Amino acid sequence: MVAAQTIIYNSLSNVNSALKDGLAIKNITAMTSDIIYYLGKTAEIARNDPALLLFVSQYQNYIGPHITALVSDISGFVLKEGDNMLADYNARDQLLRKIIQQLQIIDGLAYGAWSAMHWAAERGVLASANPFAKWINKDKNFAAQIISNAKFLRQ
């Protein structure tokens, strides 16, 4: 009776782990396709404005090696099966969670790069790069208001 329960438990835990791994791989492929999409869009935006090309190459040079390392981790360690598997299911699940978290960070970076490139192309590179543009405009308006009020005070 105990042997049958152990066999059933082990079988169910293997099925559960396989389903978790399958869902994790599905999420990984979705995030990877998002990353590729956003990086493609940033390159497309940079084609029209050569000044943005420098930023796109920096993002791609940063993100590319990280994705390559994650894919090699996935294919080399996480998806191993059989007798030469180096980790149990818990260790594989933890490694998959770590890989998914790193991909989520990279996905956020790729989206941020696309968003920054999009708005820099819309507003212009110099207007987007100047963090003090709003304050300068407020100061100009404030100075104009003082001059206008000073004219009324003299009269």
C-alpha positions in Angstrom: 0.0 0.0 0.0 2.7 2.4 0.9 4.7 1.6 -2.2 1.7 2.2 -4.4 1.1 5.6 -2.7 4.7 6.5 -3.2 4.6 5.6 -6.9 1.4 7.6 -7.4 2.8 10.6 -5.4 6.0 10.6 -7.5 4.0 10.3 -10.7 1.7 13.2 -9.8 4.6 15.4 -8.7 6.4 14.7 -12.0 3.3 15.7 -13.9 2.9 18.8 -11.8 6.5 19.8 -12.3 6.2 19.2 -16.1 3.1 21.4 -16.2 4.9 24.1 -14.2 7.9 23.9 -16.5 5.8 24.1 -19.6 3.9 27.2 -18.3 7.2 28.8 -17.4 8.7 28.1 -20.8 5.5 29.5 -22.4 5.9 32.7 -20.3 9.6 32.9 -21.3 8.8 32.7 -25.0 6.2 35.4 -24.6 8.6 37.7 -22.8 11.3 37.0 -25.3 9.0 37.8 -28.2 8.0 41.1 -26.4 11.7 42.0 -26.0 12.4 41.3 -29.7 9.4 43.3 -30.7 10.4 46.4 -28.6 14.0 46.3 -29.7 12.8 46.0 -33.4 10.6 49.0 -32.9 13.4 51.0 -31.3 15.6 50.2 -34.3 12.8 51.2 -36.6 12.5 54.6 -34.9 16.2 55.1 -34.9 16.4 54.6 -38.7 14.7 58.0 -39.1 16.9 59.8 -36.6 20.6 59.0 -36.5 21.0 60.6 -33.1 18.9 57.9 -31.6 20.9 55.1 -33.2 23.6 55.5 -30.5 21.0 54.8 -27.7 19.5 51.8 -29.5 22.9 50.2 -30.0 23.6 50.7 -26.2 20.4 49.0 -25.3 20.9 46.1 -27.7 24.5 45.7 -26.6 23.3 45.5 -23.0 20.3 43.3 -23.5 21.7 40.9 -26.1 24.4 39.1 -23.9 21.9 38.8 -21.0 19.3 37.1 -23.1 21.9 34.8 -24.7 23.2 33.8 -21.2 19.6 33.2 -20.0 18.8 31.0 -23.1 21.9 29.0 -22.5 21.0 28.5 -18.9 17.5 27.3 -19.9 18.7 24.9 -22.6 21.7 23.7 -20.7 20.5 23.2 -17.2 16.8 23.7 -16.6 15.5 21.5 -19.5 17.8 18.6 -18.7 16.0 15.3 -18.0 17.0 11.8 -17.1 19.9 10.4 -15.2 22.3 13.2 -15.8 19.9 15.9 -14.4 21.9 18.0 -12.0 19.1 19.3 -9.8 15.8 18.2 -8.4 12.5 19.8 -9.3 12.7 22.4 -6.5 16.1 23.7 -7.6 14.9 23.8 -11.2 11.8 25.7 -10.3 13.8 28.2 -8.3 16.2 28.6 -11.3 13.2 29.0 -13.6 11.7 31.7 -11.3 15.1 33.5 -11.3 15.3 33.4 -15.1 11.7 34.6 -15.4 12.4 37.5 -13.1 15.5 38.5 -15.1 13.5 38.3 -18.3 10.8 40.5 -16.8 13.5 43.1 -15.9 14.9 42.9 -19.4 11.4 43.2 -20.9 10.8 46.3 -18.8 14.1 47.8 -20.0 13.2 47.0 -23.6 9.8 48.7 -23.2 11.4 51.6 -21.5 13.9 51.9 -24.4 11.0 51.9 -26.9 9.0 54.4 -24.9 12.0 56.8 -24.5 12.8 56.5 -28.2 9.2 57.0 -29.3 8.8 60.2 -27.2 12.3 61.4 -28.2 11.3 61.1 -31.8 8.0 62.8 -31.2 9.3 65.7 -29.2 12.8 65.9 -30.6 16.0 64.6 -29.1 17.1 67.9 -27.5 13.7 68.7 -26.0 13.5 65.2 -24.5 17.0 65.4 -23.2 16.5 68.7 -21.4 15.1 68.0 -18.0 14.8 71.7 -17.2 12.5 72.7 -20.1 9.4 72.9 -17.9 11.1 75.0 -15.3 12.5 77.4 -17.9 9.1 77.9 -19.4 7.6 78.5 -15.9 10.4 81.0 -15.1 9.7 82.8 -18.4 6.0 83.0 -17.7 6.7 84.1 -14.1 9.0 86.9 -15.3 6.4 88.0 -17.9 3.8 88.1 -15.2 6.0 90.3 -13.0 6.7 92.7 -15.8 3.0 92.8 -16.6 2.0 93.5 -13.0 4.7 96.1 -12.6 3.2 98.1 -15.5 -0.2 98.1 -13.7 1.5 99.2 -10.4 3.0 102.2 -12.0 -0.3 103.4 -13.3 
